[in-house]
Amino acid sequence: MILERAAVGPFFKNGYVVGCERTREAVFIDPGDEVDQLLAFIAAEQLSVKHILLTHAHVDHVSGVAPAKRALGAPIYLHKDDQFLYDRTVQTGQMFGLTVEQPPPVDRYYEGEGPILFGDYEVRIKHTPGHCPGGVCLALSKKGHAGPPDLFVGDTLFAGSIGRTDLPGGNYEILLEAITRALFAFPEDSVVYSGHGPETTIGREKASNPFVLEYLVRR
């Protein structure tokens, strides 16, 4: 698997390109302010991006969608419950004192679990609301491979923390329910690639994430 991550200020949000080493087909996950760096990587590696996959529609995760779409022409995927956030990208950017280009229309809403295919890989979709209504986890694995999938979780789960729930559509209890029900159903050695910060694993977060442990005790 080809994997590249980049993050720049002001949000230092992780954007990801994941590619098939055999076919050079790829997906672009959450194009944000780091879009130029990842587009340069795509060109240097001669990748053919088949899908632009959004884990959710907060402004830091979609601020690079417009240039990514212009450069790549790939369809944009989003969960329909985050359309209201996607529509307000420009206004949300202004709240942070930023000029953000409105992303182009969504091409496809996630339907069920997929799969979405590229090269020898597939992406399965898990709806994980709580940080926002349309948050999803992208579970990426090689077709026919029995190993644990890699999880691209947006801002649902971080190493030692969880996504904030004080923004429109956020809900703390729903978020913890999504983490423990949907994400913790994956193998403990599944690597978790978050929207901010370093990667972690499902097993590590099960054992030590203080927000999760508090929720499980209380539940």
Sequence and secondary structure as in RCSB ss.txt:
>XXXX:A:sequence
MILERAAVGPFFKNGYVVGCERTREAVFIDPGDEVDQLLAFIAAEQLSVKHILLTHAHVDHVSGVAPAKRALGAP
IYLHKDDQFLYDRTVQTGQMFGLTVEQPPPVDRYYEGEGPILFGDYEVRIKHTPGHCPGGVCLALSKKGHAGPPD
LFVGDTLFAGSIGRTDLPGGNYEILLEAITRALFAFPEDSVVYSGHGPETTIGREKASNPFVLEYLVRR
>XXXX:A:secstr
 EEEEE  TTTT  EEEEE TTT EEEEE   TTHHHHHHHHHHTT EEEEEE S   HHHHTTHHHHHHHH   
EEE GGGHHHHHTHHHHHHHTT         SEE  TT  EEETTEEEEEEE  SSSTT EEEEEEETT  S  E
EEEETSEETTEE    STT  HHHHHHHHHHTGGGS TT EEEESSS  EEHHHHHHH HHHHHHHHH 
